[in-house]
Amino acid sequence: MGGDYAPLEAIHGVALAKAAFPDVTLVMFGVESEINSIAKAENIDLTGIEIVHCSQVVEMGEHPVKALAGKRESSIAVGFEYLSAKKVDVFMSAGNTGAMLVGSIQILKPIDGVDRPCLTSVIPRPNGTSGVLLDVGANADCKPEHLQQFAILGSLYAQAVKKIDNPAVGLLNIGEEDEKGSILSRAANQLLRNTPEINFFGNVEGRDVFNDSTDVIVCDGFSGNVVLKLVEGFYYQLIKRGVQDDFLNQFNFKHHGGGLILGVKAPVIVGHGISKRDTFAKMIELGVESAKSNVCKRIEDAFKGLAGSQADQS
């Protein structure tokens, strides 16, 4: 029920995904009468698609903690209950981002050893591949240890979902030299250099974000969100001016679906509020890839290993 064009475009997106992934069971959470009414009006066949009736909706402008606490029958709250109970393998929404983050932490729960789950974004690159930027908004204030965890999470994601062997991890900074940057970035640089679980490239400046020197770029959620929104705004300005380019087209969010929340016990995907049917279908495609790659289990196993090695050292 979430998003500027929901549930109409979400229902169309599910129909597109049903045709693309006939062996995947699709479950829609929302007001059943409204879903059926729209499907009938739009001539959408919902045969084989499960509908879980939810009597409440978390609106886009609501306070996420209060909304989830007060609306236990909302599509977001019920969806997370299903995910937590393993009745579904992936949960996604283009609705209230804060509620999706709160639900991930309070209902689904973080993986043991993960202090701060984070939000990812795709980084298009001129060679046709894509990298990963994290965090892009879940954690505005971070400690060096949080960036270290983001680096490990991003590296595991790149291996599992992007199929990148030994991904290079960069730290977003204002200079290439290790001693450059804020107190946070300087401390994080030293921590990442001594993290054997990742292939640390070093500092990455803003102008290098879209080249192929790194596969994963780590930053605090404040900086990552600024980068994301800056690029999005610049993309739309160029499109308004009639600029056409294959690489530029990769910055259209509709090609990527949404961002995965890393560090929680099952795949959760947050879509853009203005998502339409093609984007919802791409969101589901990312969900299928995330489930098949077992990325959350791989992260869980990795952090168990980290905890074991730290215990041995102590």
Secondary structure, 3 states (H helix, E strand, C coil): CCCCCCCHHHHHHHHHHHHHCCCCCCEEEECHHHHHHHHHHCCCCCCCCEEEECCECCCCCCCHHHHHHHCCCEHHHHHHHHHHCCCCCCEEECCCHHHHHHHHHHHHCECCCCCCCEEEEEEECCCCCEEEEECCCCCCCCCHHHHHHHHHHHHHHHHHCCCCCCCEEEEECCCCCCCCCCHHHHHHHHHHHCCCCCEEEEEECHHHCCCCCCCEEECCHHHHHHHHHHHHHHHHHHHHCCCCCHHHHCCCHHHCCEEEEECECCCEEEECCCCCHHHHHHHHHHHHHHHHHCHHHHHHHHHHHHHHHHHHHC
